[in-house]
């Protein structure tokens, strides 16, 4: 009998876990990988699309490229989950599993921020990034705001990257002096676990005349007055608003009882949920790491090891360390890197590698190596 595994979501976590299981137990594996999208893209590619550096087609990787022993991909939308029976229903059928892995990531509740859809823009969905590719060229003067509306949110460096890349974009167009850029963040520092990364970003902001407004959220947008309203009722006029929308767990997970306080709780040692045979990895969990692909990938390694250990009847490997590296776009064709460790010590720690052209190449390899590993490209 083959082990029936159903993986919900084909992002970093779902792809890495499926790859590990295929490579390790492919001849004993019957794995179904389900995603509502036909294409994968790296999260950072939205910035490339948003600023016109790459086309949408150039950053899409079709899931149909996946050809791995024991793995089949299904382009379907999940409509119901029974975590007790480990049964998943889609618009096309029903799947039953010995092991169910939830890797659906976080969805966006744009309506949770009044006025955002009517008077602002968001750059966290792919559609939002595509729309901004047409909107940003129309901005020629005035105040641009990059604003976070809620916590937690994916990829904590992304708002800083957007502000720095917007500076570059406006500079190349020769209109930077006619524009003001502000970034509104809920933290006291851009990257709290890494003071050195935060210091480098604050220095970059100061050098580029970007206003950093810490410890605040954007609670609403007045689309008629073109004003961002902060959590202390401060009002900031704008001519261009780039927002980070509220993140929420997918509704299908909330409806099936997997979530608590908005996200799925898991055992940090192995990423198991409270339901037997059900794991959860990545952005949809409350494990305590940032919502970023590299941490979903790390969690997938631990969950896969636990699944294999139980199949083989041997002790599981070491627990999830919560360690990961994130590349940070600093503009001017330079990339920095922050390495963060969340669980090894009494508090999260981070180290910083200065922006360089070498890290630009490293970031490209980061993407190409995973495309090769997951898709055979």
NUMAR-743516 format. One line per field, with one value per residue: residue in one letter; x, y, z of N, C-alpha, C in turn; residue number from 1. Coordinates in steps of 0.001 Angstrom, whole numbers, plus 500000, padded with zeros to 6 digits. Layout:
aa	(A|...)
n.east	(X|...)
n.north	(Y|...)
n.up	(Z|...)
ca.east	(X|...)
ca.north	(Y|...)
ca.up	(Z|...)
c.east	(X|...)
c.north	(Y|...)
c.up	(Z|...)
i	(NUM|...)
//
This chain:
aa	(X|X|X|X|X|X|X|X|X|X|X|X|X|X|X|X|X|X|X|X|X|X|X|X|X|X|X|X|X|X|X|X|X|X|X|X|X|X|X|X|X|X|X|X|X|X|X|X|X|X|X|X|X|X|X|X|X|X|X|X|X|X|X|X|X|X|X|X|X|X|X|X|X|X|X|X|X|X|X|X|X|X|X|X|X|X|X|X|X|X|X|X|X|X|X|X|X|X|X|X|X|X|X|X|X|X|X|X|X|X|X|X|X|X|X|X|X|X|X|X|X|X|X|X|X|X|X|X|X|X|X|X|X|X|X|X|X|X|X|X|X|X|X|X|X|X|X|X|X|X|X|X|X|X|X|X|X|X|X|X|X|X|X|X|X|X|X|X|X|X|X|X|X|X|X|X|X|X|X|X|X|X|X|X|X|X|X|X|X|X|X|X|X|X|X|X|X|X|X|X|X|X|X|X|X|X|X|X|X|X|X|X|X|X|X|X|X|X|X|X|X|X|X|X|X|X|X|X|X|X|X|X|X|X|X|X|X|X|X|X|X|X|X|X|X|X|X|X|X|X|X|X|X|X|X|X|X|X|X|X|X|X|X|X|X|X|X|X|X|X|X|X|X|X|X|X|X|X|X|X|X|X|X|X|X|X|X|X|X|X|X|X|X|X|X|X|X|X|X|X|X|X|X|X|X|X|X|X|X|X|X|X|X|X|X|X|X|X|X|X|X|X|X|X|X|X|X|X|X|X|X|X|X|X|X|X|X|X|X|X|X|X|X|X|X|X|X|X|X|X|X|X|X|X|X|X|X|X|X|X|X|X|X|X|X|X|X|X|X|X|X|X|X|X|X|X|X)
n.east	(500841|500538|501566|499147|499159|497932|498446|497787|497989|500477|502852|505990|506225|504495|505558|508237|507927|506541|508509|510615|509381|508855|511449|512471|510684|509419|508565|506834|504784|501802|500946|498977|498944|497445|496289|494770|495659|497171|499750|502995|504779|507599|507479|508905|508998|506825|507496|509207|507382|505645|507181|507742|509922|509917|507820|504544|504255|506903|507634|506034|505664|504598|502546|502122|504547|505547|506880|507173|508174|505498|503949|501199|499740|496962|494896|492787|490072|489755|486999|485987|487107|487694|489181|489271|488522|490382|489747|489299|487526|486972|486024|485867|486009|486609|489078|490844|493028|495963|497818|497536|498507|498535|499106|498313|498859|498516|495590|494197|492483|491226|489077|488964|490303|489009|488220|490534|490426|489018|490397|493119|496040|497115|499990|500475|499005|499162|497645|497315|499948|500288|498398|499485|501677|500666|499678|501723|503433|501864|502152|503588|504237|504118|502938|503925|502903|503936|502284|501544|498808|497992|498943|499929|502172|503167|506586|508418|510505|509462|507832|509814|511535|509848|509593|512257|512771|510848|511897|514228|512990|511586|513719|515162|513366|513626|512095|512188|512706|510364|508727|507566|508336|506979|507095|505125|505187|504467|506339|509076|511491|512659|513275|512875|514153|516780|518987|521164|520432|518188|519387|520916|518874|517519|519523|519714|517167|517410|519466|518149|516087|513656|510807|510531|508057|507518|505959|503219|500030|498153|494876|492650|491543|490731|489051|488100|489203|491781|493468|495398|494514|495793|496437|496338|494651|495885|496199|497341|497943|497958|499212|499747|499150|500513|499672|499907|497863|495448|496186|494808|493716|492818|489355|488211|489678|489114|486422|486465|487434|490152|491661|492820|492400|492744|494788|496513|497336|500341|502491|505643|507824|507364|505475|502885|499313|496475|494939|494989|497421|497444|499159|500490|501989|504019|502768|500194|500194|500597|503185|505317|507321|508356|506013|506982|508390|510809|510775|508532|509515|511567|510017|508657|510626|510975|508415|508204|510274|509235|506954|508150|509673|507657|506450|508485|508836|510722|512638|511853|513511|515531|513937|512038|513899|513390|514972|516213|516940|516679|516575|517179|516084|517880|517740|519322|520433|521439|521621|520934|521304|519589|520043|518168|517414|515021|514325|516472|517737|517124|515708|514663|517272|519362|521543|523410|524224|525994|524647|525295|526651|527272|525427|523170|523506|523445|520779|519444|520308|519152|516446|516566|517648|515672|513564|514585|514777|512135|510574|512069|513331)
n.north	(498804|502187|505310|507651|510943|514178|517377|520649|523478|524973|526489|527718|525975|523734|522830|522214|520215|518228|517627|516599|514287|512881|512420|510829|508729|507959|505618|504534|506263|508140|511002|513882|517067|520098|523111|526328|527922|528034|528597|529116|531635|533484|535368|537792|538523|540052|542697|543123|542979|545036|547376|547302|545824|543196|541058|539680|537061|536307|535719|533713|530270|527323|524958|522631|521753|520098|517007|514337|511388|509639|511899|513951|516772|518894|521243|522881|524230|524378|523491|522449|521064|518257|517779|515726|513331|513545|514443|516006|518315|519469|521641|519767|517200|514646|513999|511647|511122|509601|511151|514569|517695|521033|523852|526382|529064|532652|534627|537716|540398|542842|544544|544985|547264|550284|552055|551375|549811|551568|554024|553610|551540|548153|546042|543385|541241|539412|540451|543039|544006|543903|545792|548109|548437|549832|552061|553411|554749|556995|558653|561617|563728|564923|563269|560075|557188|554347|551979|549988|548031|546223|543692|540228|540386|539298|538757|540841|542719|543765|546218|548181|547628|548279|551062|551915|551019|552469|555022|554772|554349|556759|558506|557731|558557|561217|562797|562746|564831|566211|564721|563206|560650|558407|555939|553819|551961|549275|548660|549549|549513|548824|546058|544279|541905|542113|544383|545452|545180|546821|549269|549705|549979|552242|554114|554086|555096|557699|558748|558882|560548|559538|559322|557771|556387|555164|552580|552731|552123|552050|552762|553447|554664|557717|558045|560207|562572|561898|560904|559289|557618|557234|554935|556497|558465|560459|562272|561841|563378|562127|561331|559029|555818|552956|549992|547551|544960|543701|540540|537285|533997|531519|531244|528692|527211|528375|527760|524996|524516|524397|526583|528828|531813|533069|531782|528645|526623|524858|522093|522998|521306|519430|520341|519376|519450|519746|517681|514260|513031|515326|518036|521392|524011|526927|530206|530095|529241|529699|529552|531202|532338|534710|535468|534221|532875|531398|530510|528898|526925|525895|524852|522895|520997|519895|518880|516998|515259|514252|512901|510908|509581|508494|506798|504960|504027|505053|507195|510705|513503|516386|519277|522018|524879|527483|529135|531244|532865|536045|537919|541343|544005|546864|548844|550739|548677|546811|544252|543217|540989|539251|537130|535175|533866|532306|530559|529351|530720|532775|534891|536158|536467|538253|538493|540597|541042|543198|545191|544162|543488|540861|539571|540060|538244|535936|535970|535571|532966|531690|531712|530342|527854|526712|526639|524739|522533|522093|522105|521055|522708)
n.up	(500000|499133|500598|501122|500475|500767|499687|500354|498613|496677|497196|498453|500702|500150|497708|498365|500338|498863|496988|498575|499685|497333|496355|498388|499143|496821|495422|497170|497414|497067|496142|496126|494935|495409|494034|493626|491639|488353|487964|489422|491241|492388|495383|495477|492859|492262|492727|490591|488472|489155|488903|486262|485425|484651|482660|483293|482300|482215|484804|485665|486459|485209|486837|485561|484752|486674|487164|488866|490625|492056|492488|491717|490180|490827|489451|491099|493078|496512|498424|500786|503908|505889|508724|510599|509323|507371|504805|501695|499771|496514|493751|491849|492825|495404|497869|499782|502530|503996|505188|505666|504492|505168|503394|502559|502738|503298|502855|501516|502980|501643|501890|504580|505272|505250|502305|500920|498530|496927|496952|497091|496452|496356|496725|497165|496161|493070|491026|491982|491789|489021|488244|489342|487744|485640|486921|488383|486471|485930|488044|488791|490406|493846|496854|497765|499446|501176|502856|505733|506721|508660|511058|511427|508524|505238|504340|505785|504917|502529|502303|502745|500624|498481|498791|498407|495799|494443|494777|493156|490676|490240|490238|487944|486064|486295|488000|490708|492545|492581|494066|497107|499416|501726|504314|506169|509027|511322|513220|515436|514206|510850|510379|512946|514263|513419|514117|512666|509968|510002|510654|508350|506459|507453|507140|504367|503751|504800|503201|500808|501210|502210|504135|507208|509073|512049|514136|513585|511974|508924|509073|507565|504345|502894|500101|498726|499669|499361|501469|503930|506839|509974|512757|515022|514370|512926|509893|506620|503645|500265|496980|495705|496791|498171|499374|502040|502425|504864|506285|506244|507296|504852|504077|503946|505748|508196|508366|508717|511209|511798|512583|515178|516865|514434|512964|512146|514831|515625|516513|517302|517089|515086|513293|513404|513592|515845|514990|514191|511956|510420|509145|509247|507463|506866|505892|506918|509507|513114|514055|514738|513218|510637|507992|505308|502303|502589|505206|505228|503558|505177|507285|505875|505405|507961|508521|506447|507146|509521|508588|507006|508944|510585|508758|508336|510866|512683|514946|514918|513302|514243|515804|514332|513572|512981|511410|508798|505635|504128|501175|500472|498653|497922|496106|493442|492031|493839|496324|499616|502484|505064|507771|509870|513062|514888|517013|518373|520445|523419|522370|519126|516692|514364|511547|509305|505884|503895|501186|497820|494517|494249|495893|494422|492378|493938|494807|492386|491867|494036|493263|490741|491419|492999|491194|489484|491190|492094|489771|487727|485918)
ca.east	(500000|501280|501141|498342|499404|497295|499081|496935|498782|501742|503833|507294|506087|503923|506481|509412|507522|506253|509782|511340|508720|509062|512843|512810|509814|508597|507965|505813|504060|500701|500781|498201|499250|496298|496376|493750|496329|497855|501146|503744|505713|508273|506856|509661|508815|505772|508170|509684|506220|505099|508002|507953|511221|509645|506420|503888|504589|508311|507848|505150|506133|503393|502573|502119|505938|505916|506880|507956|507643|504526|503294|500343|499219|495581|494529|491419|489782|489295|485725|485734|488128|487344|490488|489163|488553|491433|489057|489311|486596|487200|484899|485908|485986|486957|490346|491044|494466|496557|498472|497072|499410|497909|500118|497531|499319|497597|494814|494170|491174|491409|487929|489127|490805|488046|488717|491757|490147|488508|491288|494534|496489|497893|500987|500759|498465|499776|496798|497648|501232|500052|497671|500401|502554|500024|499381|502924|503913|501044|502535|504670|504590|503292|503323|503684|502967|503926|501697|501102|497481|497692|499964|501204|502118|504217|507854|508587|511289|508859|507496|511052|511995|508979|509935|513573|512661|510096|512882|515026|512126|511323|514998|515458|512447|513979|511032|512256|512667|508983|507960|507891|508048|506897|506803|504464|505416|503995|507462|509987|512576|512173|513432|513186|515111|518141|519306|522090|519643|517358|520260|521258|517690|517281|520541|519295|516035|517892|520222|517240|515016|512428|510334|510166|507097|507430|504969|501877|499363|497129|493592|491633|491847|489624|489287|487631|490180|493125|494116|495585|494203|496595|495780|496158|493782|496670|495847|498443|497514|498814|498867|499893|499204|500878|499319|500025|496524|495324|496351|493899|493727|491752|488057|487933|490328|488350|485147|486623|487852|491599|492320|492565|492873|493041|495787|496542|498401|501053|503600|506858|508806|507123|504461|501604|498178|495792|494243|495908|497761|497294|500244|500317|503288|504044|502135|498890|500360|501009|504375|506155|508298|507719|505284|507848|508580|511961|510413|507650|510400|512204|509011|508356|511674|510714|507191|508512|511079|508331|506121|509006|510033|506502|506265|509539|508847|511967|512488|511893|514747|515536|512781|512135|514739|512935|516063|516034|517617|515866|517269|516537|516413|518228|517774|520621|520882|522162|520795|521512|520725|519467|519897|517444|517189|513948|514039|517639|518099|516001|514940|515123|518483|519582|522797|523202|525279|525839|524228|526386|526296|527386|524160|522227|523687|522968|519321|519035|520535|518119|515252|516783|517894|514382|512809|515132|514471|510693|509922|512947|513667)
ca.north	(500000|503441|506350|508676|512277|515275|518642|521766|524677|524696|527538|527224|524843|522585|522342|521596|518967|517252|517228|515728|512987|512188|511973|509890|507550|508048|504338|504197|507514|508585|512369|514808|518465|520864|524572|527008|528616|527201|529020|529541|532753|533901|536576|539006|538877|541067|543991|543227|543268|546328|548468|547113|545206|541925|540832|538647|535748|535997|535265|532579|528911|526492|523744|521469|521316|519155|515593|513708|510083|509604|513197|514465|518108|519152|522663|522876|525102|523611|524021|521971|520202|517547|517393|514476|512242|513877|514431|517318|518428|520573|521795|518665|515871|514455|513303|511159|511017|509096|512345|515808|518812|522305|524850|527290|530440|533677|535406|539154|541002|544233|545294|545266|548633|551115|552964|550933|549397|552694|555177|553261|550386|547182|545395|542049|540263|539545|541383|544382|544391|544165|547061|549207|548633|550860|553238|554136|555722|558208|559470|562498|564670|564806|562421|558635|556516|552891|551843|548688|548216|545262|542668|540050|540464|538546|539355|542148|543725|544199|547646|548955|547423|549038|552482|552141|550841|553614|556113|554538|554519|558190|559137|557447|559364|562619|563527|562456|566065|566685|563710|562849|559245|558047|554539|553692|550600|549077|548366|550653|549380|548123|544608|544223|540903|542400|545804|545882|545362|548017|550440|549909|550482|553618|554937|554206|556017|559061|559174|559066|561457|558772|559495|556531|556668|553880|552302|553132|551403|552782|552162|553723|555597|558549|558100|561479|563605|561332|561003|558069|557847|556301|554373|557543|559449|561371|562197|562156|563465|561391|561291|557618|554987|551563|549409|546142|544684|542787|539125|536390|532611|531228|531003|527261|526709|528877|527037|523590|524420|524218|527787|529434|533204|533491|530972|527253|526304|523617|521692|523515|520246|518620|521017|518681|520152|518974|516565|513175|512910|516597|518989|522712|524666|528188|531443|529878|528806|530671|528931|532227|532889|535605|534864|534355|531591|530639|529864|527800|525877|525264|524056|521736|519989|519227|518094|515854|514322|513604|511968|509779|508841|507696|505735|503961|503587|505458|508492|511891|514283|517546|520157|523209|525896|528837|529900|531492|534017|536836|538931|542649|544948|548192|549778|550976|547361|546124|543417|542792|539741|539121|535763|535288|532638|532668|529654|528754|531453|533321|535797|536117|537206|538358|539065|541323|541117|544467|545082|543997|542853|539418|539100|540057|536935|534925|535972|534917|531531|531246|531425|529341|526543|526160|526303|523482|521462|521851|521975|520437|523680)
ca.up	(500000|499091|501530|500452|501025|500046|500051|499951|498375|495992|497374|498908|501609|499471|496687|498990|500974|497813|496380|499513|499764|496065|496265|499451|499184|495616|495035|498187|497597|496207|496633|495311|495250|494911|494129|492831|490539|487365|487880|490605|491077|493613|495901|495157|491444|492155|492613|489202|487631|489581|488378|484838|485134|483989|482331|484098|481752|482471|486185|485921|486191|485163|487659|484665|484591|487729|486806|489926|491029|493138|492667|490647|490492|490457|489422|491600|494211|497676|498916|502148|504502|507116|509272|511350|508336|506401|503525|501049|498653|495575|492826|490881|493419|496810|498089|501140|502753|505238|505740|505046|504773|504812|503051|501716|502841|503794|501895|501796|503198|501232|502382|506009|505380|504524|501283|500231|497157|496161|496886|497174|495690|497145|495863|497670|495222|491747|490282|492449|491204|487597|488125|489652|486588|484828|487746|488823|485469|485913|489197|488358|491472|495038|497982|497664|500742|501292|504180|506238|507313|509720|511324|510736|507068|504571|503913|506431|504191|501265|502242|502593|499255|497579|498901|497801|494351|493938|494686|491946|489501|490054|489916|486534|485256|486463|488707|492149|493333|492642|494785|498488|499703|503144|504582|507464|509489|512690|514116|515717|513232|509652|510561|514379|514737|512950|514223|511617|508749|510210|510575|506940|505773|507900|506476|502958|503726|505038|502022|499676|501643|502406|505512|507891|510140|512757|515185|513163|510900|508183|509422|506552|503264|502432|498655|498164|500043|499129|502770|504710|508248|510768|513928|516036|513697|512094|508478|505712|502244|499333|495560|495342|498000|497947|500656|502416|502954|506001|505977|506961|506850|503891|504713|504029|506956|509335|508395|509100|512597|511968|513076|516489|516827|513072|512257|512585|515794|515335|517377|516676|516880|513894|512486|513473|514186|516889|514343|513839|510553|509724|509356|508638|507290|506135|506341|507535|510892|514131|514638|515342|512282|509667|506890|504133|501660|503072|506462|504833|503040|506327|507988|505035|505629|509236|508369|505596|507943|510467|507828|506605|510157|511008|507773|508526|512250|513343|515622|514063|513351|515119|515620|513491|514222|512682|510811|507376|505040|503215|500383|500601|497575|498408|495000|492816|491545|494904|497203|500882|502988|506508|508264|511128|513833|515807|518120|519017|521652|524194|521532|517739|516349|512936|511065|508058|504890|503182|499784|496856|493253|494457|496433|493300|491726|494882|494789|491139|492032|494971|492479|489691|492027|493427|489983|488992|492156|492182|488470|486754|484880)
c.east	(500877|500703|500402|498541|498676|497879|498232|497775|500142|502636|505157|507150|505573|504848|507685|509043|507244|507535|510548|510708|508910|510474|513147|511986|508932|507907|506905|504820|502943|500309|500001|498451|498179|496545|495340|494334|496990|499345|501695|504546|506358|507688|507572|509488|507701|506375|508700|508545|505716|505864|508400|509286|511069|508159|505850|504272|506013|508547|506937|505857|504926|503562|502550|503528|506340|505762|507792|507337|506686|503718|502428|499763|497788|495294|493052|491291|489174|488041|485407|486859|487540|488649|490445|489270|489696|490878|488983|488361|486960|485978|484836|485835|486382|488233|490434|492517|494802|497228|497994|498006|498764|499002|499496|497948|498261|496866|494818|492732|491292|490279|488047|489676|489880|488726|489919|491481|489675|489550|492761|494867|497186|498836|501350|500095|499156|498967|497095|498947|501082|499348|498608|501403|501994|499817|500624|503443|503097|501361|503754|505081|503667|503832|502938|503868|502989|503456|501230|499782|497200|498897|499264|501035|503329|505439|508056|509475|510566|508437|508728|511587|511166|509330|511258|513518|511835|511013|513713|514218|511895|512596|515339|514554|512728|512955|511092|512133|511251|508109|508477|507501|508047|506584|506280|504518|504948|505116|508284|511159|512043|512204|513821|514179|516561|518416|520233|521370|518801|518188|520610|520071|517388|518291|520172|518108|516506|518636|519312|516055|513660|512030|509918|509287|506854|506243|503568|501364|498415|495798|492523|492199|490582|489822|488896|488626|491607|493980|494226|495361|494912|495834|495633|495336|494553|496275|497028|497910|498478|498308|498993|500007|499457|500703|499640|498703|496546|495435|495397|494108|492612|490468|487765|488570|489598|487059|485295|487161|489332|492270|491911|493174|493396|493972|495796|497662|499026|502079|504889|507864|508614|506061|503144|500544|497573|495074|495258|496140|497641|498414|499845|501670|503100|503197|500842|498989|500693|502287|505339|507273|507588|506990|506063|508171|509705|511651|509406|508470|511083|511245|508670|509379|511408|509465|507446|509314|510210|507452|506919|509366|508875|506238|507246|509626|510128|511752|512598|513194|514583|514367|513088|512889|514261|514023|515808|516765|516678|516751|516468|517027|516682|518165|519182|521275|521742|521170|521582|520865|520694|519243|519309|517257|516179|513870|515258|517990|516880|515140|515463|516374|518647|520929|522592|524434|525023|525420|525423|525849|526382|526073|523032|522287|523188|521451|518802|519206|519514|516853|515461|516988|516590|513494|513284|514713|512991|510040|510791|513371|515155)
c.north	(501248|504432|507425|510013|513287|516576|519774|523030|524345|525925|526928|525946|523605|521986|521631|520264|517883|516734|516271|514346|512198|511622|510836|508612|507470|506762|503860|505334|507692|509975|513209|516222|519327|522354|525193|527737|527624|527473|529341|530783|533036|535228|537846|539433|539902|542464|544199|543599|544682|547504|548254|546483|543864|541849|539752|537252|535330|535444|534100|531268|527996|525246|522490|520960|520259|517720|514882|512367|510210|510862|513522|515804|518227|520646|522772|523821|524275|524271|523566|521054|519565|517053|516106|513276|512398|513767|515853|517287|519645|520686|520636|517281|515869|513635|512893|510830|510245|510247|513554|516936|520095|523356|525924|528751|531363|534326|536873|539640|542497|545110|545644|546663|549538|552050|552485|550569|550570|553796|554882|552107|549435|546449|543997|540943|540467|540517|542824|544888|544707|545503|548243|549449|549695|552152|554069|555108|557005|559132|560312|563525|564436|563781|560968|558014|555011|552595|550442|548895|547296|544353|541368|540207|539763|539406|540749|543147|544354|545665|548538|548838|548260|550520|552784|551991|551952|554828|555973|554831|556001|558945|558936|558242|560860|563442|563317|563717|566622|565766|563509|561390|559041|556566|554438|552234|550454|548859|549616|550685|548645|546603|544370|543146|541201|543895|546296|546085|546617|549287|550748|550466|551931|554580|555152|555154|557460|559600|559511|559970|560755|558886|558158|556878|555366|553812|552806|552201|552355|552081|552381|554668|556399|558757|559432|562613|563148|561475|559607|558401|556785|555862|555366|558717|560539|561180|562650|562207|562682|561574|559879|556827|553542|550835|547940|545770|543735|541345|538289|534963|532400|530796|529510|526641|527158|528072|525606|523413|524201|525403|528134|530824|533584|532604|529552|527042|524954|523341|522116|522409|519529|519195|520249|519602|519278|517752|515513|513116|514189|517547|520340|523402|526010|529279|531227|529483|529983|530199|529947|532759|533860|534823|535138|532963|530758|529930|528738|526626|525139|524386|522793|520627|519196|518358|516847|514802|513564|512565|510720|508927|507959|506545|504597|503438|503894|506804|509651|512646|515477|518475|521348|524316|527316|529725|530090|532734|534720|537834|540224|543562|546331|549241|549925|549667|546627|545381|543093|541494|539759|537648|535843|533909|532972|531814|529129|529420|531971|534316|535729|536972|537235|538969|539608|541254|542320|544255|544998|543418|541338|538843|539191|538714|535807|534826|535294|533402|530931|530863|530304|527946|525909|525828|524959|522307|521096|521514|521293|521380|524028)
c.up	(500000|500100|500749|501166|500142|500586|499485|499840|497810|495999|497804|499736|500901|498438|497303|499628|499934|497179|497281|499564|498476|495976|497243|499402|497943|495223|496026|498371|496576|496709|495629|495808|494593|495090|493207|491630|489593|487331|489265|490257|492428|494076|495497|493698|491256|492065|491196|488268|487900|488977|486919|484469|484429|483678|483238|483606|482091|483867|486556|485596|486288|486031|486800|484392|485610|487228|487796|490301|492209|493327|491452|491106|490008|490569|489796|492794|495337|498244|500337|502595|505757|507736|510090|510404|507337|504975|502978|499855|497813|494665|491835|491509|494879|496905|499555|501324|504023|505977|504939|505466|504263|504608|502164|501821|503409|502634|502329|501930|502911|501775|503857|506266|504577|503530|500511|498774|496294|495948|496922|496257|496654|496202|496354|496854|493874|490895|490680|491865|489718|487396|488365|488532|485654|485598|488031|487756|485416|487087|488819|489397|492666|496007|497718|499043|500526|502707|504509|506981|508495|509927|511692|509227|506473|504296|504505|505692|503000|501235|502068|501176|498276|497597|498212|496278|493718|493801|493410|490679|489204|489689|488443|485596|485379|487213|490224|492989|493470|493492|496205|498698|501214|503265|506016|507892|510934|513705|514379|514761|512011|509782|512027|514809|514364|513016|513112|510286|508850|510083|509116|506167|506173|507285|505010|502815|503849|503819|500846|500023|501658|503875|506097|509085|510889|513712|514852|512072|510181|508422|508355|505505|502971|500931|498028|498465|499780|500380|503380|506180|509077|512013|515078|515492|512955|510630|507620|504280|501345|497911|494997|496636|497603|499277|500795|503074|504152|505526|506843|506467|505831|504591|504885|505269|508209|509483|508901|510516|512827|512668|514507|516462|515447|512280|512816|513602|515456|516437|516676|516352|515547|512947|512419|514068|515282|516317|513888|512338|509750|510132|508763|508596|506591|506754|507111|509007|511814|514821|515235|514476|511336|508582|505609|503612|502237|504380|506219|504314|504179|507107|507202|505232|506907|509143|507524|506356|508939|509777|507464|507820|510624|510040|508000|509951|512992|514018|514635|514251|514286|514814|514719|514224|513977|512119|509321|506933|504081|502478|500436|499481|498172|497312|494473|492380|492562|495801|498461|501334|504509|506837|509663|511747|514929|517062|518867|520346|522387|523428|520101|517523|514843|512615|509665|507181|504006|501728|498837|495558|493371|494997|495402|492592|492632|494860|493518|491244|492992|494197|491479|490269|492490|492230|489412|489896|492126|490852|487414|485643|484899)
i	(1|2|3|4|5|6|7|8|9|10|11|12|13|14|15|16|17|18|19|20|21|22|23|24|25|26|27|28|29|30|31|32|33|34|35|36|37|38|39|40|41|42|43|44|45|46|47|48|49|50|51|52|53|54|55|56|57|58|59|60|61|62|63|64|65|66|67|68|69|70|71|72|73|74|75|76|77|78|79|80|81|82|83|84|85|86|87|88|89|90|91|92|93|94|95|96|97|98|99|100|101|102|103|104|105|106|107|108|109|110|111|112|113|114|115|116|117|118|119|120|121|122|123|124|125|126|127|128|129|130|131|132|133|134|135|136|137|138|139|140|141|142|143|144|145|146|147|148|149|150|151|152|153|154|155|156|157|158|159|160|161|162|163|164|165|166|167|168|169|170|171|172|173|174|175|176|177|178|179|180|181|182|183|184|185|186|187|188|189|190|191|192|193|194|195|196|197|198|199|200|201|202|203|204|205|206|207|208|209|210|211|212|213|214|215|216|217|218|219|220|221|222|223|224|225|226|227|228|229|230|231|232|233|234|235|236|237|238|239|240|241|242|243|244|245|246|247|248|249|250|251|252|253|254|255|256|257|258|259|260|261|262|263|264|265|266|267|268|269|270|271|272|273|274|275|276|277|278|279|280|281|282|283|284|285|286|287|288|289|290|291|292|293|294|295|296|297|298|299|300|301|302|303|304|305|306|307|308|309|310|311|312|313|314|315|316|317|318|319|320|321|322|323|324|325|326|327|328|329|330|331|332|333|334|335|336|337|338|339|340|341|342|343|344|345|346|347|348|349|350|351|352|353|354|355|356|357|358|359|360|361|362|363|364|365|366|367|368|369|370|371|372|373|374|375|376|377)
//
